[in-house]
């Protein structure tokens, strides 16, 4: 496979992942936060079994198998449930933006734990990304602590899950980079996520799943986007231009918000877009700082 073709496939993965916020929220409205997520990850896992295949876990480094499994499952639970538990559709998109702190945090973790060399430009990059999220949460007033607190307290569990998820995914990326040694456990990890969600569904009181044609279509689209997104990204990273894919991935917050707004019919304010571009700019600045060392 040529580098150009592999890079294009990797870019498709970014596009597929950008649909996840809107689609996960749409499915959760019909099937419930836990039931909808369980269905999504079950179908995605089965899709990966027949496309990527099930890995030989006996060859996995122990640190990657244990650490990667736990961190991946925890992150996916945080992401899916934070979107499902959000009070409104607009809030679900805001929650998705909080989750996109992970690119900047991933670089910070790489510097702290993996010895990644960088310049001092990483500091304003991190500040800009955090300021962008704060700008989003502040609404029309921008960074206003009273409005941010009021917004977060209206759905604290949702925001806490999203914020925790950003740190967990950064930790997962750090563990994968340090311990994976070429192993790819994505099929196993998604199936473990599905199993965990079904256990939670069985042991706690959940709203009944209400299947309809629109919900079934969105469920299928979400499963395909999640499953093929990971498969396409793996191809791009292995055979494509990694620098191009890394830079492009930092624009995901804006693309994801635009697609979520379209899927959920939830118009977003000008201040939201200002914050979204600040998050992207902060992530790019962090990435550039590691390239300039």
C-alpha positions in Angstrom: 0.0 0.0 0.0 1.3 3.5 -0.9 1.9 6.1 1.8 -0.6 8.4 0.1 -3.4 5.8 0.1 -2.7 4.8 3.7 -2.7 8.4 4.7 -6.0 8.9 3.0 -7.4 5.9 4.9 -6.1 7.4 8.1 -7.9 10.7 7.3 -11.1 8.8 6.8 -10.7 7.5 10.3 -10.7 11.1 11.6 -13.9 11.8 9.7 -15.6 8.7 11.1 -14.6 9.5 14.7 -15.9 13.0 14.2 -19.4 11.6 13.8 -19.3 9.8 17.2 -20.5 12.6 19.5 -23.7 13.2 17.6 -24.4 9.6 16.8 -23.7 8.2 20.4 -26.0 10.9 21.8 -28.7 10.1 19.2 -28.6 6.4 20.0 -28.7 6.9 23.7 -31.9 9.0 23.4 -33.6 5.9 22.0 -31.9 3.0 23.8 -30.8 4.7 27.0 -27.2 5.8 28.0 -26.1 2.3 29.1 -28.2 0.2 26.8 -27.3 2.3 23.7 -23.6 2.2 24.5 -23.7 -1.5 25.1 -25.4 -2.1 21.7 -22.9 0.2 20.0 -19.8 -1.5 21.3 -21.2 -5.0 20.8 -21.8 -4.4 17.2 -18.5 -2.6 16.7 -16.6 -5.4 18.4 -18.3 -8.0 16.2 -17.5 -5.9 13.1 -13.8 -5.8 14.1 -13.7 -9.5 14.7 -14.7 -10.1 11.0 -12.5 -7.3 9.6 -9.4 -6.9 11.8 -9.7 -10.2 13.5 -9.2 -11.3 17.1 -5.6 -10.8 18.4 -3.5 -13.5 19.9 -3.3 -12.0 23.4 -0.7 -14.5 24.5 1.8 -12.5 22.5 0.8 -9.2 24.1 3.2 -7.5 26.6 1.7 -7.9 30.0 1.8 -4.2 30.7 -0.1 -3.4 27.5 -2.6 -6.2 28.0 -3.5 -5.2 31.6 -2.9 -1.4 31.5 -4.3 -1.0 28.0 -7.4 -3.0 28.7 -8.3 -1.1 31.9 -7.6 2.3 30.5 -9.4 1.8 27.2 -12.5 0.4 28.8 -12.6 3.2 31.4 -12.2 5.8 28.7 -14.9 4.4 26.4 -17.3 4.2 29.4 -16.6 7.8 30.3 -17.1 9.0 26.7 -20.3 7.1 26.0 -21.9 7.7 29.3 -21.0 11.4 29.5 -22.8 12.0 26.2 -25.8 9.9 27.2 -26.2 11.5 30.6 -25.9 15.1 29.3 -29.1 17.0 30.1 -29.6 18.5 26.6 -28.2 17.9 23.1 -26.3 21.2 23.2 -24.8 20.1 26.5 -23.8 16.7 25.0 -21.8 18.6 22.3 -20.1 20.7 25.1 -19.3 17.5 26.9 -17.7 16.2 23.7 -15.5 19.4 23.6 -14.3 18.7 27.2 -13.2 15.3 26.1 -11.0 16.9 23.4 -8.6 18.1 26.0 -7.0 14.7 25.5 -4.6 15.6 22.6 -2.9 18.3 24.7 -2.9 16.1 27.7 -1.4 13.2 25.7 1.6 15.4 24.8 1.9 16.5 28.4 1.9 12.9 29.6 4.5 12.0 26.9 6.7 14.7 28.2 6.3 13.7 31.9 6.4 9.9 31.5 8.0 9.0 28.2 10.8 11.5 28.0 9.3 13.4 25.0 11.5 16.4 24.3 9.8 19.7 23.8 10.1 23.5 24.0 8.4 26.0 26.3 5.8 26.6 23.7 4.0 23.6 25.1 2.9 25.8 28.1 0.9 28.4 26.2 -0.5 25.5 24.1 -1.9 23.8 27.2 -3.2 27.1 28.6 -4.9 27.9 25.3 -6.6 24.4 25.1 -7.9 24.7 28.7 -9.1 28.3 28.0 -10.9 27.1 24.9 -12.9 24.5 26.9 -13.6 27.1 29.6 -14.8 29.5 26.9 -17.2 26.8 25.6 -18.6 26.1 29.0 -19.0 29.8 29.8 -21.6 30.2 27.0 -22.1 33.6 25.5 -20.1 35.3 28.3 -16.9 33.5 27.4 -14.8 32.7 30.5 -17.2 33.5 33.2 -16.7 31.5 36.4 -20.3 31.9 37.6 -21.7 30.7 34.2 -19.2 27.9 34.0 -20.1 26.6 37.5 -23.8 26.9 36.8 -23.4 25.0 33.5 -21.3 22.2 35.0 -23.5 21.8 38.1 -26.6 21.3 35.9 -25.1 18.0 34.9 -22.1 17.3 37.1 -21.7 13.5 36.3 -21.6 14.1 32.6 -18.9 16.8 32.8 -16.9 14.8 35.4 -16.9 11.7 33.1 -15.8 13.7 30.1 -13.0 15.4 32.1 -11.9 12.2 33.5 -12.0 10.5 30.1 -9.6 13.1 28.7 -7.0 12.2 31.3 -7.6 8.5 30.9 -7.2 8.5 27.1 -4.0 10.5 27.5 -2.8 7.8 29.9 -3.9 5.0 27.5 -1.9 6.6 24.7 1.2 6.9 26.9 0.9 3.2 28.0 0.4 2.1 24.4 3.4 4.0 23.2 5.6 2.6 25.9 4.5 -1.0 26.3 2.5 -2.1 23.2 5.6 -3.0 21.0 3.4 -3.2 17.9 0.5 -5.2 19.5 -3.0 -4.1 18.6 -5.7 -5.1 21.1 -8.5 -2.9 19.8 -10.9 -5.8 19.0 -10.3 -7.2 22.5 -10.7 -3.8 24.2 -14.0 -2.9 22.5 -15.4 -6.4 23.3 -14.4 -5.9 26.9 -16.1 -2.5 26.9 -19.3 -4.0 25.6 -19.2 -6.8 28.2 -18.7 -4.2 31.0 -21.7 -2.1 29.8 -23.9 -5.2 29.6 -23.0 -6.1 33.2 -23.9 -2.5 34.3 -27.1 -2.8 32.3 -28.1 -6.0 34.0 -27.2 -4.9 37.5 -28.8 -1.5 37.5 -32.2 -0.1 36.7 -32.2 1.2 33.1 -34.9 2.7 30.9 -36.4 0.3 28.3 -34.8 0.3 24.9 -37.1 1.8 22.3 -36.1 0.6 18.9 -37.3 2.5 15.8 -36.1 2.7 12.3 -34.2 6.0 12.8 -32.6 4.6 16.0 -31.6 1.4 14.3 -30.0 3.3 11.4 -28.0 5.6 13.7 -27.0 2.5 15.8 -25.6 0.8 12.6 -23.9 4.0 11.5 -22.3 4.5 15.0 -21.0 0.9 15.1 -19.5 1.2 11.6 -17.9 4.6 12.4 -16.4 3.2 15.6 -15.2 -0.1 14.2 -14.0 1.0 10.8 -12.5 4.2 12.4 -10.1 2.2 14.6 -9.3 -0.1 11.7 -8.6 2.8 9.3 -6.5 4.6 11.8 -4.4 1.6 12.4 -3.7 1.3 8.7 -2.8 5.0 8.4 -0.5 5.0 11.4 1.3 1.8 10.2 1.7 2.7 6.5 0.9 6.4 6.1 2.4 9.8 6.9 2.1 9.9 10.7 2.9 13.7 10.9 0.1 14.6 8.5 -2.4 12.4 10.4 -1.3 13.8 13.8 -1.7 17.4 12.6 -5.1 16.6 11.0 -6.4 14.9 14.1 -6.1 18.1 16.1 -8.9 19.6 14.0 -11.3 16.9 15.2 -13.0 19.1 17.8 -14.3 21.6 15.2 -15.3 18.9 12.7 -16.9 16.8 15.5 -18.9 19.7 16.8 -20.1 20.6 13.3 -21.3 17.1 12.5 -22.9 16.7 16.0 -24.8 19.9 15.5 -26.1 18.6 12.2 -27.0 15.2 13.5 -28.7 16.5 16.6 -30.2 19.6 15.0 -28.6 21.6 17.8 -27.4 25.1 16.7 -24.2 26.3 18.4 -23.4 29.8 19.4 -20.5 31.9 18.0 -18.8 31.7 21.4 -18.8 27.9 21.2 -17.0 28.0 17.9 -14.5 30.5 19.3 -13.7 28.0 22.1 -13.6 25.1 19.7 -10.9 26.8 17.6 -9.0 27.7 20.7 -8.9 24.0 21.7 -7.6 23.1 18.2 -5.0 25.9 18.3 -3.8 24.8 21.7 -3.5 21.2 20.7 -1.6 22.2 17.5 0.7 24.4 19.5 1.5 21.6 21.9 2.3 19.3 18.9 4.4 22.0 17.2 6.4 22.4 20.4 7.4 18.8 20.4 8.4 19.0 16.7 10.6 22.1 17.3 12.8 20.7 20.0 
